[in-house]
Amino acid sequence: MITCIILAIGLVLQELRRANKHWLLWRVLAIVVACVGLACIALPLSYQIRVALKDKHKTTLLTEGFDVDSLDKNAKQVTFDEDIKKAFPHVQLITPKEINKTDQLHIYGYGLTGSDLQQLAGRSIVFHQANTPAGTTNLSYTSRLKTGDVLTVQGSFNNTSKQKVKLVLKALNTGLDSVIVAPKSGSTFTLTTLPKTSGRVVYTLTSDGETQGSLPVEVNPVKTLKVLMLSASPDFESKFLKNWLSGNGYAVASRAAISKDKFTTEFINIPQFPLDRISASTLNKFDVLIGDLSVLSNLSDAESAALKQEVTDNGLGVIVKADSAGGKSSWLQRGFPVDRPSGKEPAPATLLINGAKSLNKLGAGNAYINYQNGTQPLVTGAQNHILANSALSGSGKIVFTTLNNTFSWMLAGNKADYTTLWSALITKAARKSNDLADESSAATLPVTGQPTQLTVLDSKRLSVNINGDNIASIQHLNIPFEWDVLYRPTAVGWQFVHQNGNTNWFYAYPQTDWLAIQAVAKISATKNYEMLNEKTDIVTKQIQETVRINVPKIYFYILLLAACTFLWAETKIS
């Protein structure tokens, strides 16, 4: 600095002695600027600022699916996953509670599960999401079925390869249904099958031979119901149906006309009572009424009014069998117009029952039902003709069918198709119970070693026992009959939930099942957490420190060059 000051004084004195005084002031200013710039180049000039610590320190949390090339190599790298630690020894293995609260947390990969995110205690994060993985990314199916119900599996599959992928639904290593997914696409799929056995069954979904995951299904017998049968005459159809109902534990009361105002009655698994007149008290004893259209159309006004009130107000189900003598003015046939084309009767064909094909063919006759808005077809035959249709009627349901020779299946020994057909019709029509049943279901995909939240429905005081262990539960704040139970399965397979004398089941998946679904769930949970905690931090007041910043020398080089250029140019001009 002394050297530059002496230099500046000497140069200014020389300018004062100079004869040409025209640009004196500007030349003196340029000399001072040049000397100051020279001094600043030589001196280590700097300044101080206050910075937040979280802007300075960055922690990179690695989760499954992260891209190595996208990482900040200068940031501290940590993980909660032991597999990532084994693959990358330099990464530090920690728990969520060990993350420095003052560090800025960046999460790379698929993200974290809901339970891990809860341990972050609401601190803000920056999520660097990985691409959606290949495989089944979404899945939906009914895990609890009744005998005769069709298992329908729907979902989405992300095919990232350049080849087609074949999805196959299997049971006992046997393919039941399949679908092809185009290359480089994400598309939806639907697979169906009719379970042949009851009980707990585990299906699997494979893609080109590689297992995607398990599909646990519980097939329960159809609930024992009370059925009232009203027939125009004793015929084979009514006889075989009555025998099948009684053989499957149904309570059956049957009345068949043998002449005008004379009937033959039969009671199976139910006490006897008069059936000459149909009253509201009589109908209230049953869950389903199965009757010929001709009989139901010719009921007295009082009987018809009682039937209509029991269906619309109290939920009684009615299965109407169309016959040639049936009147078309009955309220039971509204919405079910029957077409009876003349000509040769169609050849026997397979039926589509609730979306699944029958194993054997059946001659369905010429009659079929024309579709009307507000109805739901249950059984279709050749040329997609509707043979059984259903509709709501107040609180109850009406099922209308033109099938009158299903007994031929039983004569041929085809009990499976007969059971499937009538189970579907009766289940659809049956009166629904208003009593709350004990039931448990998993709110998340139960994976071994990970906490799973179970939702238990129970109208009584709750006592939950899972696999022999008593588990505490929390009652829902707004729904008094709903309880939440947190459980961590330790073994793969079926787990039983025992409550108030009833037993329900759920399935615990291995950690290798449905990897893409697990990844998508983590991505969704982490994105939601990031959005909800975007402007919050566990530290209410930012911790700051003083940092010294060096002034770039380039600015002083420019000052020195500009001043010297002016002095040189002025000398040349003068």
Secondary structure, DSSP 8 states (H G I E B T S, - for coil): -HHHHHHHHHHHHHHHH-S--TTHHHHHHHHHHHHHHHHHHHS--EEEEEEEHHHH-EEEEE-TT--GGGS-TTSEEEES-HHHHHH-TTSEE--GGGS-TTSEEEEEES---HHHHHTTTT---EEEE----SEEEEEE--SEEETT--EEEEEEEEE-SSS-EEEEEEETTEEEEEEEE-TTEEEEEEEEE---S-EEEEEEEEETTEEEEEEEEEEE-----EEEEEESS--HHHHHHHHHHHHTT-EEEEEEEEETTEEEEEEESS-----SS--HHHHTT-SEEEEEHHHHHTS-HHHHHHHHHHHHHH--EEEEE--TT--S--GGGTT--EE---SS----EEEEETTEEEEEEE---S-EE---TTEEEEEE-GGG-EEEEEEEETTEEEEEE----THHHHHTT-HHHHHHHHHHHHHHHS----S---EEEESS--BTTS-EEEEEE-SS---EEETTEEE--EE-SS-TTEEEEEE---SSEEEEEEETTEEEEEEEB-TTSSHHHHHHHHHHHHHHHHHHTTT--S-SS--EEEEEEE--THHHHHHHHHHHHHHHHHHHH-
